[in-house]
Amino acid sequence: MEYAEFEVEYKRVSELIMSGHSDQIQPADIARLRELAAQIDDEDDREDALLEISGTEHVLANRSDERPSELLMHARTIYAEAERNDGTDAERLARAEKGIEALMGIENATPEEAGAIGSMEHVLRMLADALRIQLR
């Protein structure tokens, strides 16, 4: 299986987290992600998928019932735009790079917000790196 097949399901789960609806994610959703990740042919892609799942589990284990702050909602909006899957690889790379810069420019975050923003930035950096490889 290709990483892209895993990514479709992973995006569904990550979008629930980013939109503040992590309570809709069930243990079966995470089990399904692990099942899909185990089927990825490329070892590096499989490891990346498993790391993403671990990050998702960490977020879910540490979630709060509180509404996300305005700062975090702003970061999530930046992230959602930056990770859009439409357009050419070059357009996607440009969006990811712009998103990384925007997330890096967010100031006055609490430690918890900074951790969440850092996670979003990390995912965008991984996306950008993958797109750079595809553009070679």
Secondary structure, DSSP 8 states (H G I E B T S, - for coil): --HHHHHHHHHHHHHHHHTT-GGG--HHHHHHHHHHHHT-SSHHHHHHHHHHHHHHHHHHHT--SS---HHHHHHHHHHHHHT---S-HHHHHHHHHHHHHHHHT--S--HHHHHHHHHHHHHHHHHHHHHHHHH-
